[in-house]
């Protein structure tokens, strides 16, 4: 069964925030979705993703890549062991704050 974990952040204009997901049991990550609660485009907001230092994104990518319908999201299917950190660093290059939800869709 598909489950969801949400990391919610408000990121000030011109700053960056980091957070992580570390599952309590081994999981299989299906998709990562990023939603901006006010409907703002995330073209100038960048995200860097790694698994305990091993990069998924070679360099920061526009968060808008993950702000799409399910069937258009990058298929990032991978296993994540118990307690292994999936790290997110989000840089807001906009002139206003953004409130985002990073949603990890996974199966146990």
ABEGO torsion letter per residue (X at the ends): XBBBBBBBBBBBBGBBBBBBBBBABBBBBABBBBBBAAGBBAAABBBBBBBGGBBABABBBBAAAABBBAAABBBABBBBBBGBBBBBBBBBABABBBBBBBBBBBBX
